[in-house]
Amino acid sequence: MKQTKIVILNWNGRKHLERFLPTLVENTPEAGIVIADNGSTDDSLAYVKSHFPQLEIVTMEKNYGYAGGYNRALEQVEADYFLLLNSDVEVPAGWIVPLIETLDAHPEVAAVSPKIRSFAEPGRFEYAGAAGGFIDCLGYPFCRGRILDSIEMDEGQYDDARDVFWASGACMLVRSDVFRKLGGFDADFFAHMEEIDFCWRAQLAGYKIRINPRSSVFHVGGGTLPNDNPQKIYLNFRNNLCMLFKNLSPYTFWPVLFTRMVMDGAAAVVFLLQGKPVFFKKVFRAHLDFHKQRKSLHQKRRIIQQQRIARPHGIFRGSIVLCHALGRNKFGHMI
């Protein structure tokens, strides 16, 4: 097997490191482990140095977010494969081997994820990845096992390895040369959607993205920004629009944007009716800031479209919002 290093991006995450790092070290003799500290102000590094002095540590002077943090950290790490792992993930013995074997056996695959289940409810899939990521024609991400906020129990219904649209940033094994060739994550995203954007760019460049359910991990989720955090709402809406602008062809993007303006506006009104005026404002702020960034996004799109040699796999031609409204909340009902 080729050299693999697990890189955990940490920001004030001592409680997660205390809970999950010992098991990771014990259950992963096949790979080196790197703690990349994103400008923490707690005693995370003191804990790691005291309890795991054998681990490699990379430090950054401030919090660059998930995207910028990983970009900077991975510049300082040398390995054939990078395993990007959230600090709030529990891993069983042997978990990493099927992922490494996937990249070893399939040179066309840029990234692969395991099946991701809930740490709190191990029999259920977890929101951030489940059994493989997809996207619909309007840019809404979903997974095998998770349609919007409807999450299935894992009954073995998605235990086949297959190509997907995106691999989860909570646990993703990626080829280091492809990561660097594509410029890593878009650091302007800061956090949220950057792994989907990366996987989309990788597919346009001719690579594939896979899920291998022979590997399974357990994710807490919401460790940095809880689901009810207004900033998370803002980043998800803004970054999704930026991702669509960059990766869709120009003639496809504008009809999608018009539809998204209507649907996002409706979502903002729902937030307002729910008594969440801050969320309402964040949605409109996301759209305004997207338009402010269009000059730089044009430059990014030009580079991506010039390198485009393939059509991506895993785009659902319908609307998952409509499917959800009609009660079709399982992946098998759609694709």
C-alpha positions, 0 to 999 in steps of 0.5 A: 500500500502507498504511503497514507497520512491522516490529517485532522484539522483542529480548532479548539477541539480538545474534547473531540481529540480526547474522545476520539484520538486514542481510538484512531491511533489504536485502530490505524497502524496503516497510516501516519497521523498529523494534527493540523492546528488551525490557530486554536486558543485552547490547550489542544496542542498541549494535550496532543504533545503530552499524550501522543508525542509521536504524532506529527503537528502542523500549526497555523497562526489563525483560523483559516476555516476548513478550506484554507486550513487544509490547503495550508496544512497539506502544503506541509505534509508529504504522502501519496494519499491524504485522509482528511478526517474530522476530529469528531469521528470514531473509527473501528479497526481496519477501517482505512484499508478498504479506502486505500485499496480503492485508490490503489486499484483504481488510478482514475479515482481521485477520492473515496469515502467510507459509509458514514453513520451517526455516532449518537445513533449507530444504526442510522446514517449521518447527515454529512455523507451517509452512503455517498453524496449526490447533487440535484439539477439545482445544486442541492446536495443529498446522499444515499441514505439522506434526503434533505433532513430525512435520514434513513436507518442503515439496513445494508441497502447501500452496501455496494461500492459505486461512483458518486458525485461527492465524497464527504469532507468528514472522512475522505481519502484523496490522492495528494497529486490530484489535490495539488493539481486542482489547487486544493479547496477553494479557500474563499469558501472558508467552510461548507461545500468545499469538498463538493466543489473539489469533487465536481472539479475533479470529475470535470478534469476526468477523475472519478469519486467513489464510496466504499461501504466496506469501510464505515465510521461514526460521525458526531457532526456539527462540531464546529458550527451547529446546524442552527448557527446563522453563519452556517446558513450563510456559508451554505447558501453563498458557497453553493451559489459560488460552486454552481457559478464556477462549475456549470457551463454559463448557458446552464447557470443562469436558468438555475440561478433564477430558479434558486433565487425564487427557492432561496427566497421562499426558504428565507420567508419560511425562516422568517415565519419560524421566528428566525429573522437572523436566518432570513437576513443571512440568506439574502446576505449570501446572495448579495455577497455572491454577486459581489464575488462574481469578478473573481468567480469569473476567473475561477470558472474560466480555468475550470471550464478550460480544463473540462474534459468529462461530464460528472456522474451523480447529478439527479436531473430532478429536484430533491426539494420536490421529491421531499415535498411529495414524500419521496425521501429515500434514495431508491425512490429517485435514482 
